[in-house]
Amino acid sequence: MTDVYRNLRRGGGCWSVREGGRVVAHLPELALRDVRLIVQPGGRAACLRTGQRSVHAVARGTRTNLAGIPEGAVEVGYSPWQADHFTSRPGFRNALCARLIVFTSNGTAWALL
């Protein structure tokens, strides 16, 4: 399984790719299929308490070929200050999983829920 999260510290932002608990790549764009969206409650609580971001939310799935943003995809994201889960936008509805997520070079993620 592959974990993906937004890395804001590397070159203005990229996607960090973690496999087997180790970061194996920093990519401008990629795609995952059969994705679970995971938020660690303790990490979120620490973030809220200290006001400092930490890696406590990831998209976990299987890497697949990037084919652009599919028709019907909705934007998904996570902010520890807004919710304790990933949300779809607009509307900020709960998003727990997705068939496919495309992570783009401009920092957005687009999902087929």
MARDOKOL-949630 format. One record per residue (C-alpha): residue in one letter; residue number from 1; x, y, z. Coordinates in nm, 4 decimals. Each point is the difference from the previous one (the first is absolute). Example, Ala and Ser with C-alpha at 12.3 -4.5 7.8 and 13.67 -1.06 7.14 Angstrom:
// MARDOKOL-949630
<atom><residuo>a</residuo><num>1</num><u>1.2300</u><v>-0.4500</v><w>0.7800</w></atom>
<atom><residuo>s</residuo><num>2</num><u>0.1370</u><v>0.3440</v><w>-0.0660</w></atom>
This chain:
// MARDOKOL-949630
<atom><residuo>m</residuo><num>1</num><u>0.0000</u><v>0.0000</v><w>0.0000</w></atom>
<atom><residuo>t</residuo><num>2</num><u>0.1038</u><v>0.3563</v><w>-0.0687</w></atom>
<atom><residuo>d</residuo><num>3</num><u>-0.0644</u><v>0.3017</v><w>0.2234</w></atom>
<atom><residuo>v</residuo><num>4</num><u>-0.0162</u><v>0.3460</v><w>-0.1587</w></atom>
<atom><residuo>y</residuo><num>5</num><u>-0.0048</u><v>0.3351</v><w>0.1763</w></atom>
<atom><residuo>r</residuo><num>6</num><u>0.0654</u><v>0.3623</v><w>-0.0935</w></atom>
<atom><residuo>n</residuo><num>7</num><u>0.3494</u><v>0.1165</v><w>0.0906</w></atom>
<atom><residuo>l</residuo><num>8</num><u>-0.0005</u><v>0.3786</v><w>0.0381</w></atom>
<atom><residuo>r</residuo><num>9</num><u>0.3685</u><v>0.0289</v><w>0.0892</w></atom>
<atom><residuo>r</residuo><num>10</num><u>0.1590</u><v>-0.1373</v><w>-0.3174</w></atom>
<atom><residuo>g</residuo><num>11</num><u>0.0325</u><v>0.2463</v><w>-0.2851</w></atom>
<atom><residuo>g</residuo><num>12</num><u>-0.3277</u><v>0.1793</v><w>0.0508</w></atom>
<atom><residuo>g</residuo><num>13</num><u>-0.1976</u><v>-0.3198</v><w>0.0395</w></atom>
<atom><residuo>c</residuo><num>14</num><u>-0.0050</u><v>-0.3477</v><w>-0.1463</w></atom>
<atom><residuo>w</residuo><num>15</num><u>-0.1501</u><v>-0.3367</v><w>0.0807</w></atom>
<atom><residuo>s</residuo><num>16</num><u>0.2008</u><v>-0.2267</v><w>0.2289</w></atom>
<atom><residuo>v</residuo><num>17</num><u>-0.0284</u><v>-0.3718</v><w>-0.0751</w></atom>
<atom><residuo>r</residuo><num>18</num><u>0.0532</u><v>-0.2406</v><w>0.2887</w></atom>
<atom><residuo>e</residuo><num>19</num><u>0.0264</u><v>-0.3775</v><w>-0.0381</w></atom>
<atom><residuo>g</residuo><num>20</num><u>0.0799</u><v>-0.2408</v><w>0.2819</w></atom>
<atom><residuo>g</residuo><num>21</num><u>0.0231</u><v>0.2937</v><w>0.2411</w></atom>
<atom><residuo>r</residuo><num>22</num><u>0.2743</u><v>0.1739</v><w>-0.2004</w></atom>
<atom><residuo>v</residuo><num>23</num><u>-0.0235</u><v>0.2965</v><w>-0.2343</w></atom>
<atom><residuo>v</residuo><num>24</num><u>0.1031</u><v>-0.1309</v><w>-0.3417</w></atom>
<atom><residuo>a</residuo><num>25</num><u>-0.0793</u><v>0.2990</v><w>-0.2229</w></atom>
<atom><residuo>h</residuo><num>26</num><u>-0.1102</u><v>0.3613</v><w>-0.0237</w></atom>
<atom><residuo>l</residuo><num>27</num><u>-0.2143</u><v>0.0458</v><w>-0.3101</w></atom>
<atom><residuo>p</residuo><num>28</num><u>-0.1857</u><v>0.2908</v><w>-0.1589</w></atom>
<atom><residuo>e</residuo><num>29</num><u>-0.2899</u><v>-0.2282</v><w>-0.0986</w></atom>
<atom><residuo>l</residuo><num>30</num><u>-0.1147</u><v>-0.3598</v><w>0.0282</w></atom>
<atom><residuo>a</residuo><num>31</num><u>-0.3108</u><v>-0.2158</v><w>0.0343</w></atom>
<atom><residuo>l</residuo><num>32</num><u>-0.1270</u><v>-0.2680</v><w>0.2403</w></atom>
<atom><residuo>r</residuo><num>33</num><u>-0.2832</u><v>-0.2486</v><w>-0.0391</w></atom>
<atom><residuo>d</residuo><num>34</num><u>-0.2038</u><v>-0.1766</v><w>0.2705</w></atom>
<atom><residuo>v</residuo><num>35</num><u>0.0762</u><v>0.2793</v><w>0.2460</w></atom>
<atom><residuo>r</residuo><num>36</num><u>-0.0743</u><v>0.0315</v><w>0.3720</w></atom>
<atom><residuo>l</residuo><num>37</num><u>0.0240</u><v>0.3504</v><w>0.1473</w></atom>
<atom><residuo>i</residuo><num>38</num><u>0.1510</u><v>-0.0266</v><w>0.3469</w></atom>
<atom><residuo>v</residuo><num>39</num><u>0.0295</u><v>0.2597</v><w>0.2784</w></atom>
<atom><residuo>q</residuo><num>40</num><u>0.1774</u><v>-0.0905</v><w>0.3247</w></atom>
<atom><residuo>p</residuo><num>41</num><u>-0.2016</u><v>0.1609</v><w>0.2844</w></atom>
<atom><residuo>g</residuo><num>42</num><u>0.3014</u><v>0.0410</v><w>0.2304</w></atom>
<atom><residuo>g</residuo><num>43</num><u>0.1953</u><v>0.1818</v><w>-0.2697</w></atom>
<atom><residuo>r</residuo><num>44</num><u>-0.2918</u><v>0.2312</v><w>-0.0681</w></atom>
<atom><residuo>a</residuo><num>45</num><u>-0.0383</u><v>0.0721</v><w>0.3731</w></atom>
<atom><residuo>a</residuo><num>46</num><u>0.3689</u><v>0.0902</v><w>0.0269</w></atom>
<atom><residuo>c</residuo><num>47</num><u>-0.0303</u><v>0.2244</v><w>-0.3055</w></atom>
<atom><residuo>l</residuo><num>48</num><u>-0.2976</u><v>0.1823</v><w>0.1510</w></atom>
<atom><residuo>r</residuo><num>49</num><u>0.1734</u><v>0.0303</v><w>0.3376</w></atom>
<atom><residuo>t</residuo><num>50</num><u>0.3334</u><v>0.1350</v><w>-0.1327</w></atom>
<atom><residuo>g</residuo><num>51</num><u>-0.1166</u><v>0.1743</v><w>-0.3154</w></atom>
<atom><residuo>q</residuo><num>52</num><u>0.2721</u><v>-0.1803</v><w>-0.1973</w></atom>
<atom><residuo>r</residuo><num>53</num><u>-0.0683</u><v>-0.2258</v><w>-0.2945</w></atom>
<atom><residuo>s</residuo><num>54</num><u>0.1193</u><v>-0.3600</v><w>0.0043</w></atom>
<atom><residuo>v</residuo><num>55</num><u>-0.0432</u><v>-0.3030</v><w>-0.2222</w></atom>
<atom><residuo>h</residuo><num>56</num><u>-0.3056</u><v>-0.1672</v><w>0.1485</w></atom>
<atom><residuo>a</residuo><num>57</num><u>-0.2285</u><v>-0.0340</v><w>-0.3034</w></atom>
<atom><residuo>v</residuo><num>58</num><u>0.0707</u><v>-0.2073</v><w>-0.3104</w></atom>
<atom><residuo>a</residuo><num>59</num><u>-0.1634</u><v>-0.1496</v><w>-0.3036</w></atom>
<atom><residuo>r</residuo><num>60</num><u>0.0836</u><v>-0.3739</v><w>-0.0072</w></atom>
<atom><residuo>g</residuo><num>61</num><u>-0.0407</u><v>-0.2045</v><w>-0.3147</w></atom>
<atom><residuo>t</residuo><num>62</num><u>0.1683</u><v>-0.1622</v><w>-0.2976</w></atom>
<atom><residuo>r</residuo><num>63</num><u>0.2012</u><v>0.2090</v><w>-0.2449</w></atom>
<atom><residuo>t</residuo><num>64</num><u>-0.1378</u><v>0.0073</v><w>-0.3498</w></atom>
<atom><residuo>n</residuo><num>65</num><u>0.0729</u><v>0.1777</v><w>-0.3277</w></atom>
<atom><residuo>l</residuo><num>66</num><u>-0.0874</u><v>0.3679</v><w>-0.0110</w></atom>
<atom><residuo>a</residuo><num>67</num><u>-0.2626</u><v>0.0730</v><w>-0.2640</w></atom>
<atom><residuo>g</residuo><num>68</num><u>-0.1057</u><v>0.3530</v><w>0.0882</w></atom>
<atom><residuo>i</residuo><num>69</num><u>-0.2995</u><v>0.1024</v><w>0.2066</w></atom>
<atom><residuo>p</residuo><num>70</num><u>-0.2883</u><v>-0.2362</v><w>-0.0825</w></atom>
<atom><residuo>e</residuo><num>71</num><u>-0.3428</u><v>0.1290</v><w>-0.0921</w></atom>
<atom><residuo>g</residuo><num>72</num><u>-0.2275</u><v>0.0137</v><w>0.3029</w></atom>
<atom><residuo>a</residuo><num>73</num><u>0.2852</u><v>0.0388</v><w>0.2501</w></atom>
<atom><residuo>v</residuo><num>74</num><u>-0.0439</u><v>0.2255</v><w>0.3021</w></atom>
<atom><residuo>e</residuo><num>75</num><u>0.2706</u><v>0.1825</v><w>0.1894</w></atom>
<atom><residuo>v</residuo><num>76</num><u>0.0948</u><v>-0.1552</v><w>0.3351</w></atom>
<atom><residuo>g</residuo><num>77</num><u>0.2191</u><v>0.1359</v><w>0.2750</w></atom>
<atom><residuo>y</residuo><num>78</num><u>0.0724</u><v>0.0152</v><w>0.3695</w></atom>
<atom><residuo>s</residuo><num>79</num><u>0.0436</u><v>0.2808</v><w>0.2489</w></atom>
<atom><residuo>p</residuo><num>80</num><u>0.0415</u><v>-0.0831</v><w>0.3695</w></atom>
<atom><residuo>w</residuo><num>81</num><u>-0.1653</u><v>0.3321</v><w>0.0882</w></atom>
<atom><residuo>q</residuo><num>82</num><u>-0.3177</u><v>-0.0732</v><w>-0.1965</w></atom>
<atom><residuo>a</residuo><num>83</num><u>-0.0786</u><v>-0.3689</v><w>0.0619</w></atom>
<atom><residuo>d</residuo><num>84</num><u>0.1301</u><v>-0.3248</v><w>0.1450</w></atom>
<atom><residuo>h</residuo><num>85</num><u>-0.0247</u><v>-0.1700</v><w>-0.3409</w></atom>
<atom><residuo>f</residuo><num>86</num><u>0.0680</u><v>0.0610</v><w>-0.3684</w></atom>
<atom><residuo>t</residuo><num>87</num><u>-0.2740</u><v>0.1891</v><w>-0.1795</w></atom>
<atom><residuo>s</residuo><num>88</num><u>-0.1276</u><v>0.0424</v><w>-0.3537</w></atom>
<atom><residuo>r</residuo><num>89</num><u>-0.0420</u><v>0.3484</v><w>-0.1406</w></atom>
<atom><residuo>p</residuo><num>90</num><u>-0.2170</u><v>0.1925</v><w>-0.0349</w></atom>
<atom><residuo>g</residuo><num>91</num><u>-0.2213</u><v>-0.0809</v><w>0.2952</w></atom>
<atom><residuo>f</residuo><num>92</num><u>0.2634</u><v>-0.1517</v><w>0.2299</w></atom>
<atom><residuo>r</residuo><num>93</num><u>-0.1652</u><v>-0.3421</v><w>0.0149</w></atom>
<atom><residuo>n</residuo><num>94</num><u>0.1737</u><v>-0.2900</v><w>0.1718</w></atom>
<atom><residuo>a</residuo><num>95</num><u>0.2335</u><v>-0.1967</v><w>-0.2301</w></atom>
<atom><residuo>l</residuo><num>96</num><u>0.1325</u><v>-0.3318</v><w>0.1334</w></atom>
<atom><residuo>c</residuo><num>97</num><u>0.0995</u><v>-0.1801</v><w>-0.3188</w></atom>
<atom><residuo>a</residuo><num>98</num><u>0.0227</u><v>0.0367</v><w>-0.3762</w></atom>
<atom><residuo>r</residuo><num>99</num><u>0.0267</u><v>-0.2209</v><w>-0.3056</w></atom>
<atom><residuo>l</residuo><num>100</num><u>0.2675</u><v>0.2302</v><w>-0.1427</w></atom>
<atom><residuo>i</residuo><num>101</num><u>0.1803</u><v>0.3168</v><w>0.1068</w></atom>
<atom><residuo>v</residuo><num>102</num><u>0.2157</u><v>0.2109</v><w>-0.2302</w></atom>
<atom><residuo>f</residuo><num>103</num><u>0.2472</u><v>0.2254</v><w>0.1828</w></atom>
<atom><residuo>t</residuo><num>104</num><u>0.0868</u><v>0.2966</v><w>-0.2215</w></atom>
<atom><residuo>s</residuo><num>105</num><u>0.3060</u><v>0.2225</v><w>-0.0277</w></atom>
<atom><residuo>n</residuo><num>106</num><u>-0.1972</u><v>0.3028</v><w>0.1226</w></atom>
<atom><residuo>g</residuo><num>107</num><u>-0.0643</u><v>-0.1689</v><w>0.3364</w></atom>
<atom><residuo>t</residuo><num>108</num><u>-0.3578</u><v>-0.1140</v><w>-0.0503</w></atom>
<atom><residuo>a</residuo><num>109</num><u>-0.1317</u><v>-0.3552</v><w>0.0202</w></atom>
<atom><residuo>w</residuo><num>110</num><u>-0.2907</u><v>-0.1191</v><w>-0.2143</w></atom>
<atom><residuo>a</residuo><num>111</num><u>-0.1948</u><v>-0.3144</v><w>0.0882</w></atom>
<atom><residuo>l</residuo><num>112</num><u>-0.2576</u><v>-0.2376</v><w>-0.1361</w></atom>
<atom><residuo>l</residuo><num>113</num><u>-0.1842</u><v>-0.0802</v><w>0.3219</w></atom>
